[in-house]
Amino acid sequence: MTLTSFAVPITAVVMLLLLLALFRSRIAPDALFIGAVGTLMVTGVLTPREAFGGFANEGVLTVAVLYIVAAAIKETGGVQWIVQNILGKPGGVWQAQLRLMLPVTLFSAFLNNTPVVAMLVPAVSEWSRRHGLPVSKLFIPLSYAAILGGTCTLIGTSTNLVVNGMLIEATGSGFGLFGFAAIGLPVAIVGIATIVIATRFLLPDRKPLTEQVENMREYVVEMLVDPTGPMPGKTIEQAGLRHLPGCYLIEIARGDELLSGVGPTQKLLADDRLMFVGSVDSVVDLQKIRGLIPATNQVFKLSGHRSQRELVEAVVSDASPLNGITIKEGEFRTRYGAVVLAVSRLGERVPGKLGAIRLRPGDTLLIEAGEGFLTAQRHSRDFYLVRAIDNGALPRHDKAPLALGIMGAMIALAGFGVLPMLHAALAAAGALIVTGCLRLHAARSSVDMGVIVVIAAAFGLSAALDKTGLAALLADSLLDIAGDGRVAILMALFAATALLSSLMTNNAAAALVFPTAMSMAAQTSVEPTAAALAVIFGASACYITPIGYQTNLMVMGPGGYRFGDFVGIGTVLTLVTGVVFALLV
């Protein structure tokens, strides 16, 4: 298929409409991207291979596999370990941002930043819920910190290596491992400070949906301090039970003694019975905390390991045989092969011993059940409604060290160049499934196909910009404005590469601008290494749009962002990093 004479205007119009739709429309981004790429293919601008070749791209496949690895860390409770031991307890939003960005920047200087972000997305979600932090103030800083860290060393991003390879081919010499750290470190430090300040004004304060919904159902749930777990001897605060989102500890039963008005310094003992009051999501979180087990011994009479079960809500119908009798009298476990953990009536908690509560029509039961319960009872006359609770899978804490070890091995193998990132991720995902850290159906459902589609389609759009010459035209137009001054030329190279990185992959942007950079260096007093640095730092300044870099796309959903959220803070960060670069190069 030959390129038509209308390819340039068609591509320009499609790109403009896509950007406008991303700004103004409520249509899902993956649908918009597929529509744009499909239009370019149908009109003859792209071949099918060019349009959808991104789905076979190694980077896209790596992101997909990393979702599986991250799901295993979450399912084994490894996320809680990361939250407690790495992120800790912040004093406020800006302290939380620093606690998050500083280690991420350090890790990303030596490791591929995509797995770093992928591993931390579920941990940051959990962390924000636990401490009541707005997720919208954390996820863009997470992505931007990973990008900033990549500018500190030669191995920080693949773009650095690509440009270094082209520089060696052009001049015979390249950069060392810390060859541009003298610029990268100040850029990262100033960038982090800019993010902390700018997020106060340029990012929305969006809280998780559970905090926005009023009149949520309240449950009373009884948990036992596991004698073999890590909690005996710790205070309430040390055990992480003081600031649970949407949930609070009302009393502790210790033998014949009842402790009310529990303070943060109260020490926990083995077999303490803890009484919590909270919403369904907070009760679900309680079931996942290592060291707490349900106080009802009926849970341990169910077949199979707890990790093979899920949490379900069921509303008792007026035709149910449970009406008017207690849970114990109704022999719930024997009848349904499941166990009631808590009861809510008209959205409020029901006092009294769980087994002694007499059920009524409309009572909502929080149930721990095997995977077959939902299928068997979905259309039963015993319940008005039966639904699985989102994220209701129960973790296997005993597998957490193994899962974290496999993840660490994956990062080490990829970081030291023993295996390519995709190979290391595939090996880790396979090991996590084989060792029982992640169930097969959970692995299948863990991949966010919306993100994968957007990233893959972005490669098609990048190919169209390159093929039609639009990318080169944009770069040349900016460079023509630069003039002859050294700083002006370097800033024009930086700006051209940064602009292209906002519309296409940064590797492609760097590859397009690099020949022009070398040509300008040969014709002026600008050193080839300085011109190459302008391309490297410009390619990494992919902050303005979510399509500029895969980590931006990965945090877009969890952070509840819109396209425009990236534009404001991304523009500020691009300008600031550009100025710092100009002062130091």
Number of C-alpha atoms within 10 A of each C-alpha: 7 8 14 12 10 12 21 18 12 18 23 15 13 18 20 12 14 18 18 12 16 19 14 12 14 9 10 12 21 18 12 19 23 20 15 22 25 18 17 23 19 12 15 17 27 26 18 15 12 19 27 22 15 24 19 11 13 14 17 21 17 19 25 21 24 28 23 28 33 26 25 31 30 26 24 26 24 24 25 23 19 20 20 14 9 13 20 14 16 17 9 11 20 18 13 21 22 21 16 22 25 17 15 25 29 18 18 26 24 19 25 22 25 23 24 20 26 22 21 20 23 20 24 25 20 20 23 23 20 21 17 18 21 18 25 23 25 27 28 28 23 25 28 27 29 31 28 29 30 29 30 29 24 25 21 26 25 15 25 25 18 16 23 21 15 18 21 13 11 13 11 9 13 19 19 12 13 14 13 19 17 13 20 23 18 16 24 26 16 15 21 22 14 16 25 20 12 16 21 13 11 17 19 16 13 16 18 18 8 15 13 9 8 7 9 17 17 25 27 26 24 25 21 20 22 20 15 10 12 14 21 18 13 15 18 19 14 15 19 16 17 18 16 18 21 19 23 18 22 15 18 22 16 15 9 5 8 10 13 12 9 15 15 15 12 15 16 20 17 17 19 19 23 21 18 19 20 23 22 22 19 21 25 21 17 22 21 20 17 20 20 22 22 19 20 17 10 15 19 13 13 18 13 10 11 17 18 15 21 23 25 25 20 23 22 23 20 15 13 17 13 22 19 14 15 17 19 15 13 17 15 17 18 12 8 13 16 22 25 23 25 24 26 21 18 13 16 19 18 18 12 9 11 20 17 13 18 17 21 18 18 19 21 27 22 24 21 26 24 22 14 11 19 19 11 10 17 15 12 15 14 20 22 19 17 21 14 18 16 11 13 18 22 23 26 22 20 13 21 22 15 19 30 21 13 20 25 12 16 25 21 15 17 18 18 12 11 12 16 15 24 20 17 24 29 19 17 24 26 15 18 26 18 12 12 16 26 27 17 14 8 15 19 11 12 18 19 15 12 15 23 21 19 24 28 24 27 26 25 29 27 22 22 27 24 17 17 22 13 17 24 18 13 15 22 17 12 18 23 11 11 17 11 14 12 18 16 15 25 29 23 25 32 30 24 27 33 30 26 27 27 23 24 25 23 27 20 20 29 29 17 19 25 21 15 17 27 21 12 20 20 12 9 12 12 19 16 18 21 16 25 28 25 30 32 30 30 30 33 30 31 30 27 26 24 27 24 25 27 25 26 27 23 25 24 21 14 17 21 16 20 18 21 17 20 20 18 18 22 24 15 18 24 22 13 16 23 21 13 17 22 17 10 11 15
